[in-house]
């Protein structure tokens, strides 16, 4: 897969969110921007990292480092309450009770976790 505009547009929105947070919290410098990216978003962390420098150019985030926390998909079984990582091998069934009824509880995240700065 080649780099896409998908990651670029997401990164630009995240930088806008971070700049607003800097403004709201009166941050003048930022050393680190930490984000969480869920597996189910389809976003590729290293592409986000590649686009980061161009997205923060000429902003107070320009010299900061991006830290990406990758969140794997986790499901919760509606029948027995078990939390598990769904897999194609077992047809995404609950490994505890074999149920097909579950909901995703992690993996869709795309959030600004924190900004480290002054």
DRENDO-1510 file (C-alpha; in Angstrom, 1 decimal, always signed):
<recs>
REC; n; res; u; v; w
REC; 1; UNK; +0.0; +0.0; +0.0 .
REC; 2; UNK; +1.3; +3.4; -0.8 .
REC; 3; UNK; +1.0; +6.4; +1.4 .
REC; 4; UNK; -2.4; +7.9; +1.1 .
REC; 5; UNK; -4.1; +11.2; +1.6 .
REC; 6; UNK; -6.2; +9.3; +4.3 .
REC; 7; UNK; -3.4; +9.5; +6.9 .
REC; 8; UNK; -2.5; +13.1; +5.8 .
REC; 9; UNK; -6.0; +14.4; +6.3 .
REC; 10; UNK; -6.3; +12.6; +9.7 .
REC; 11; UNK; -2.9; +14.0; +10.8 .
REC; 12; UNK; -3.9; +17.5; +9.8 .
REC; 13; UNK; -7.1; +17.3; +11.8 .
REC; 14; UNK; -5.2; +15.9; +14.8 .
REC; 15; UNK; -2.7; +18.8; +14.6 .
REC; 16; UNK; -5.6; +21.3; +14.5 .
REC; 17; UNK; -7.0; +19.7; +17.6 .
REC; 18; UNK; -3.5; +19.9; +19.3 .
REC; 19; UNK; -3.0; +23.5; +18.3 .
REC; 20; UNK; -6.4; +24.4; +19.8 .
REC; 21; UNK; -5.5; +22.5; +23.0 .
REC; 22; UNK; -2.2; +24.4; +23.1 .
REC; 23; UNK; -4.1; +27.7; +22.8 .
REC; 24; UNK; -6.8; +26.7; +25.4 .
REC; 25; UNK; -4.1; +25.6; +27.9 .
REC; 26; UNK; -1.7; +28.5; +27.1 .
REC; 27; UNK; +1.2; +26.2; +26.0 .
REC; 28; UNK; +4.0; +28.1; +24.3 .
REC; 29; UNK; +6.3; +25.1; +23.5 .
REC; 30; UNK; +5.6; +21.5; +22.9 .
REC; 31; UNK; +8.1; +18.7; +23.2 .
REC; 32; UNK; +5.8; +15.7; +22.6 .
REC; 33; UNK; +2.4; +15.0; +21.1 .
REC; 34; UNK; +1.0; +11.7; +22.1 .
REC; 35; UNK; -2.0; +10.1; +20.2 .
REC; 36; UNK; -3.8; +6.8; +20.2 .
REC; 37; UNK; -4.7; +5.1; +17.0 .
REC; 38; UNK; -7.0; +2.1; +16.9 .
REC; 39; UNK; -6.4; -0.8; +14.6 .
REC; 40; UNK; -9.9; -0.6; +13.2 .
REC; 41; UNK; -9.4; +2.9; +11.9 .
REC; 42; UNK; -7.2; +1.5; +9.1 .
REC; 43; UNK; -4.7; +4.2; +9.8 .
REC; 44; UNK; -1.0; +3.2; +9.5 .
REC; 45; UNK; +1.0; +4.7; +12.4 .
REC; 46; UNK; +4.3; +5.0; +10.4 .
REC; 47; UNK; +2.4; +7.0; +7.7 .
REC; 48; UNK; +1.0; +9.3; +10.4 .
REC; 49; UNK; +4.6; +9.7; +11.7 .
REC; 50; UNK; +5.9; +10.4; +8.2 .
REC; 51; UNK; +3.3; +13.2; +7.6 .
REC; 52; UNK; +3.7; +14.7; +11.1 .
REC; 53; UNK; +6.7; +17.1; +10.3 .
REC; 54; UNK; +4.9; +18.6; +7.3 .
REC; 55; UNK; +1.6; +19.0; +9.3 .
REC; 56; UNK; +3.3; +20.9; +12.1 .
REC; 57; UNK; +5.7; +23.0; +10.0 .
REC; 58; UNK; +5.6; +26.7; +11.1 .
REC; 59; UNK; +3.5; +26.0; +14.2 .
REC; 60; UNK; +4.5; +25.7; +17.9 .
REC; 61; UNK; +4.5; +21.9; +17.4 .
REC; 62; UNK; +7.3; +22.1; +14.8 .
REC; 63; UNK; +10.1; +20.8; +16.9 .
REC; 64; UNK; +8.0; +18.2; +18.8 .
REC; 65; UNK; +8.0; +14.5; +18.6 .
REC; 66; UNK; +5.0; +12.4; +17.8 .
REC; 67; UNK; +4.3; +9.3; +19.9 .
REC; 68; UNK; +1.7; +6.9; +18.6 .
REC; 69; UNK; +0.0; +4.4; +20.8 .
REC; 70; UNK; -1.4; +1.6; +18.6 .
REC; 71; UNK; -4.6; +0.1; +20.1 .
REC; 72; UNK; -5.5; -3.4; +18.9 .
REC; 73; UNK; -9.1; -4.4; +18.4 .
REC; 74; UNK; -10.7; -5.8; +21.5 .
REC; 75; UNK; -14.2; -7.2; +21.6 .
REC; 76; UNK; -16.5; -7.9; +24.6 .
REC; 77; UNK; -18.8; -10.9; +24.4 .
REC; 78; UNK; -22.5; -9.9; +24.9 .
REC; 79; UNK; -23.2; -13.4; +26.2 .
REC; 80; UNK; -20.5; -14.2; +28.8 .
REC; 81; UNK; -18.7; -10.8; +29.1 .
REC; 82; UNK; -15.3; -12.0; +28.1 .
REC; 83; UNK; -12.9; -9.5; +26.5 .
REC; 84; UNK; -10.8; -10.9; +23.6 .
REC; 85; UNK; -9.0; -10.1; +20.4 .
REC; 86; UNK; -11.3; -11.3; +17.5 .
REC; 87; UNK; -9.6; -13.4; +15.0 .
REC; 88; UNK; -10.4; -14.8; +11.5 .
REC; 89; UNK; -9.2; -18.2; +12.6 .
REC; 90; UNK; -12.1; -18.8; +15.0 .
REC; 91; UNK; -14.6; -16.8; +12.8 .
REC; 92; UNK; -14.4; -13.9; +15.3 .
REC; 93; UNK; -16.2; -16.0; +17.9 .
REC; 94; UNK; -15.8; -15.6; +21.7 .
REC; 95; UNK; -13.0; -18.0; +22.8 .
REC; 96; UNK; -14.7; -18.5; +26.1 .
REC; 97; UNK; -18.3; -19.5; +25.1 .
REC; 98; UNK; -18.1; -19.6; +21.2 .
REC; 99; UNK; -20.8; -16.9; +20.9 .
REC; 100; UNK; -20.9; -14.7; +17.8 .
REC; 101; UNK; -22.5; -11.8; +19.7 .
REC; 102; UNK; -20.0; -9.2; +20.7 .
REC; 103; UNK; -19.2; -5.6; +20.3 .
REC; 104; UNK; -15.9; -3.8; +19.7 .
REC; 105; UNK; -14.7; -1.9; +22.8 .
REC; 106; UNK; -11.3; -0.8; +21.6 .
REC; 107; UNK; -9.7; -0.3; +18.2 .
REC; 108; UNK; -11.7; +2.7; +16.8 .
REC; 109; UNK; -9.7; +5.3; +18.7 .
REC; 110; UNK; -8.1; +8.3; +17.1 .
REC; 111; UNK; -7.5; +10.6; +20.0 .
REC; 112; UNK; -5.1; +13.2; +21.3 .
REC; 113; UNK; -3.8; +11.7; +24.6 .
REC; 114; UNK; -1.5; +14.4; +25.8 .
REC; 115; UNK; +0.8; +17.3; +24.9 .
REC; 116; UNK; +4.0; +17.7; +26.8 .
REC; 117; UNK; +5.2; +21.3; +26.9 .
REC; 118; UNK; +5.2; +24.6; +28.7 .
</recs>
